Amino acid sequence: QEVGVVLGLPQVTIGRAVVLMHRYLWVVSLKTVDMDGLVAAVVLLASKLDDREKTVGEIVEIYQALSTPGFAEGATSTFIYNPKLKKAAVLEERRLLRYLGFMTNVEDPYKYVVFYVHEVLKDDILLLQKAWGYLTDSLRTDASVHYHPHEIATGCIYLALRSDGRQYPTDDPSIPAWWEIFDVTTPRMIKVITKIERAYEITPTPWKGKDE
């Protein structure tokens, strides 16, 4: 997330990178993965797929700078560029493509949030921002491996509505739930919501590279 932001990549591209990483880690053993190289690899691949290509050198430099304790913009003396990471990123990208069978298509869940908010809530900008934030936070989970993008989008909109104290739909049983109109069942949406909520209960653990 941070690497993508510093590189000026849109959130949709960053989301694609994270989803590719989740898919890859679902089929390989963590013991065999160079996590530093993988982070750079998925950002590299996502930027290519979205025609916003960044060089592996750019990505590696930003990643190393952000991973260096006490690093500040302009304080180039506080981190040492590691050329091995560049090679690791290229190797992990090739490995990821091989394990995923070159199936790199990632359906954009953000478009569903925008569309559903437009249809259900008539372009409520504040709610759109909240749902967008929940969707970005959902990338911290493996929801993208288990649920369809439109299911994740409805879960995020529901959370945004609930945080505002709003109830949709009404208690009238003759009125269908808005998420059912978008082909999302209540049990599936609840599972998405639960997975996202659990992410807020986990204390983040700083990643330590192989040399630490």
Salt bridges, closest charged atoms under 4 A:
ASP34 OD2 - LYS210 NZ 3.88
ASP50 OD1 - ARG16 NE 2.78
GLU92 OE1 - ARG95 NH1 3.95
GLU93 OE2 - LYS48 NZ 2.96
GLU107 OE2 - LYS111 NZ 3.97
GLU119 OE2 - HIS118 NE2 3.85
ASP123 OD1 - HIS118 ND1 2.82
ASP124 OD2 - ARG166 NH2 2.80
ASP142 OD2 - HIS146 NE2 3.15
ASP142 OD1 - LYS195 NZ 2.90
GLU151 OE1 - ARG188 NH2 2.95
ASP164 OD1 - LYS130 NZ 2.35
ASP164 OD2 - ARG166 NH2 3.25
GLU197 OE2 - ARG162 NH2 2.16
